[in-house]
């Protein structure tokens, strides 16, 4: 069985692909440009892709293809209708990054509200040695206990974040963007009420017709002046221009962003050019990628291949 991984470097260099390699003849490509996809994919019965697009035009030229394994949960880079019509199975990976994304959510939040970078630099720069007292209270921080934490997207990740936030003493509320009725341990509210009443808002939704540009300028204006917005869901859910403007106008306390509308981030992205840089934490779409999460992802891909009849 010929297995081709089109963007293997998205798994990192520190994890072992042996669980996949032992299932067949594995060909790895670090990255694959759009003009390289067809030629590289032609021998494959199994294609593995994280973000490489496989549309109908491409798949029509791959007669050997039987299975597409998406090295992620989202499958918006695959033409699912074409795959189904031509008996090509598509399998994704679910619930491999829950702990990783939840942890990163709090890592970013604590760095922002605790002004960690500022305090760390204050000590390392030597300024603390000249301080007239034992402490420095120029950059105060707040506790999560007693605050309202609003969650947009109460799936596996949102639910885990809710559990941890509750342990810290936050009151958790959530909004169902799709409008689908569900039973959760936390009260459901409208999106408008969530934005108006939450001290912390974290986004854990996929990008779809319900969430595209969901947090636009009008909805950002609903946030409290001391609110923090965290997006570890998908770029495109938050209007980046509106968010940058809100930060520089001191309209909100700050934001933590791990995902962007275009990735890698474009040089002209407004979030790279905010003046109030201390009110913004940016990370390069790494929330999903703890070592443990990537190992689990590889095991899931291997199982998706092994459980398929060829």
Residue pairs with C-beta under 8 A, 6 or more apart in sequence:
1 23
1 24
1 25
1 45
1 46
1 310
2 24
2 25
2 27
2 43
2 44
2 45
2 46
2 64
3 20
3 23
3 24
3 25
3 26
3 27
3 44
3 45
3 46
3 47
3 48
3 305
4 26
4 27
4 29
4 40
4 41
4 43
4 44
4 46
4 47
4 48
5 17
5 20
5 26
5 27
5 28
5 29
5 48
5 49
5 71
6 29
6 32
6 37
6 40
6 41
6 47
6 48
6 49
6 52
7 29
7 30
7 31
7 32
7 49
7 50
7 51
7 52
7 71
8 17
8 28
8 29
8 30
8 48
9 30
9 31
10 50
10 51
10 71
11 17
11 50
11 71
11 294
11 297
11 298
12 289
12 291
12 294
14 291
15 291
15 294
15 295
15 298
16 295
16 298
17 26
17 28
17 298
19 298
19 299
19 301
19 302
20 26
20 48
20 298
20 301
20 302
20 305
23 302
23 305
23 306
24 45
24 46
24 305
27 40
27 43
27 44
29 36
29 40
32 40
32 52
34 53
37 52
37 53
37 54
37 58
38 58
38 61
38 62
41 47
41 54
41 58
41 62
41 65
42 61
42 62
42 64
43 64
44 62
44 64
44 65
45 64
45 65
45 66
45 67
45 310
46 66
46 67
46 68
46 69
46 305
46 308
47 54
47 62
47 65
47 67
47 68
47 69
48 68
48 69
48 70
48 71
48 301
49 68
49 69
49 70
49 71
49 77
49 78
50 70
50 71
50 72
51 72
51 77
51 263
52 77
53 77
53 78
54 68
54 77
54 78
54 79
54 83
55 79
55 82
56 79
56 81
56 82
59 65
59 79
59 82
59 83
59 86
59 88
60 82
60 86
65 88
66 87
66 88
66 89
66 308
66 310
67 88
67 89
67 90
67 91
67 304
67 305
67 308
67 310
68 78
68 83
68 88
68 89
68 90
68 91
69 91
69 92
69 301
69 304
69 305
70 77
70 78
70 90
70 91
70 92
70 93
71 93
71 297
71 301
72 92
72 93
72 288
73 92
73 93
73 94
73 96
73 97
73 206
74 92
74 206
74 207
74 234
75 90
75 92
76 207
76 208
78 90
80 90
82 88
83 89
83 90
84 90
89 308
91 304
91 308
93 297
93 300
93 301
93 304
94 156
94 300
95 156
96 293
96 296
96 297
96 300
97 157
97 287
97 288
97 289
97 290
97 293
97 296
97 297
98 156
98 157
98 160
99 160
99 290
99 292
99 293
100 287
100 288
100 289
100 290
100 292
100 293
101 157
101 204
101 232
101 287
101 288
102 157
102 160
102 161
102 164
103 290
104 232
104 258
104 283
104 286
104 287
104 290
105 161
105 202
105 230
105 232
105 256
105 287
106 161
106 164
108 230
108 232
108 256
108 258
108 281
108 283
109 200
109 202
109 228
109 230
109 256
110 116
111 117
111 256
111 281
112 228
112 254
112 255
112 256
112 279
112 280
112 281
113 141
113 142
113 228
113 253
113 254
114 141
115 139
115 141
115 278
117 278
118 139
118 278
119 136
119 139
122 128
122 136
128 136
142 226
143 168
143 169
144 165
144 168
144 169
144 170
144 200
145 168
145 169
145 170
146 169
146 170
146 171
147 170
147 171
147 199
147 200
148 170
148 171
148 172
148 173
148 197
148 198
148 199
148 200
149 161
149 162
149 165
149 170
149 171
149 172
149 173
149 198
149 199
149 200
149 201
149 202
150 172
150 173
150 174
150 175
150 189
150 194
150 195
150 197
150 198
150 200
150 201
150 202
151 158
151 161
151 162
151 172
151 173
151 174
151 175
151 186
151 201
151 202
151 204
152 158
152 174
152 175
152 177
152 191
152 194
152 201
152 202
152 203
152 204
152 205
152 214
152 215
152 233
153 177
153 203
153 204
153 205
153 206
153 211
153 233
154 162
154 174
154 176
154 182
154 184
154 186
154 204
155 204
155 205
157 204
157 232
158 174
158 202
158 204
158 205
159 184
161 202
161 204
162 172
162 174
162 185
162 186
165 172
165 200
166 172
170 200
172 186
173 186
173 187
173 188
173 189
173 193
173 194
173 197
173 198
174 184
174 186
174 187
174 188
174 189
174 194
175 188
175 189
175 190
175 191
175 193
175 194
176 182
176 188
177 191
177 205
177 210
177 211
177 214
178 210
179 210
182 188
189 197
191 214
191 219
192 219
192 222
194 201
195 201
195 219
195 222
195 223
196 222
196 223
196 224
197 224
198 223
198 224
198 227
199 224
199 226
199 227
199 228
200 227
200 228
200 230
201 223
201 227
201 228
201 229
201 230
202 229
202 230
202 231
202 232
203 215
203 229
203 230
203 231
203 232
203 233
203 237
203 238
204 232
204 233
205 211
205 214
205 233
205 234
205 237
206 233
206 234
207 233
207 234
207 235
207 236
207 237
211 233
211 234
211 236
211 237
212 236
212 237
213 236
213 237
213 239
214 237
214 238
215 229
215 231
215 237
215 238
215 239
215 242
215 243
216 239
216 242
217 239
217 241
217 242
217 245
220 229
220 239
220 242
220 243
220 246
220 251
220 252
221 246
221 251
223 229
223 246
223 251
223 252
224 252
225 250
225 251
225 252
225 253
226 252
226 253
227 252
227 253
228 252
228 253
228 254
228 255
228 256
229 238
229 243
229 252
229 254
229 255
229 256
230 255
230 256
230 257
231 237
231 238
231 255
231 256
231 257
231 258
231 259
232 256
232 258
232 259
232 287
233 259
234 259
235 259
235 260
235 261
235 262
235 263
236 261
237 259
238 257
240 260
240 261
240 269
240 270
240 271
241 270
243 255
243 257
243 270
243 271
244 270
244 271
244 273
244 274
245 251
245 270
246 252
247 254
247 255
247 274
247 276
247 279
247 280
248 274
248 275
248 276
250 276
250 279
252 279
253 279
254 278
254 279
254 280
254 281
255 279
255 280
255 281
256 280
256 281
256 282
256 283
257 271
257 280
257 281
257 282
257 283
258 282
258 283
258 284
258 285
258 286
258 287
259 285
259 287
260 269
260 271
260 285
261 269
262 269
263 285
264 284
265 271
265 272
265 282
265 284
271 280
271 282
272 282
274 280
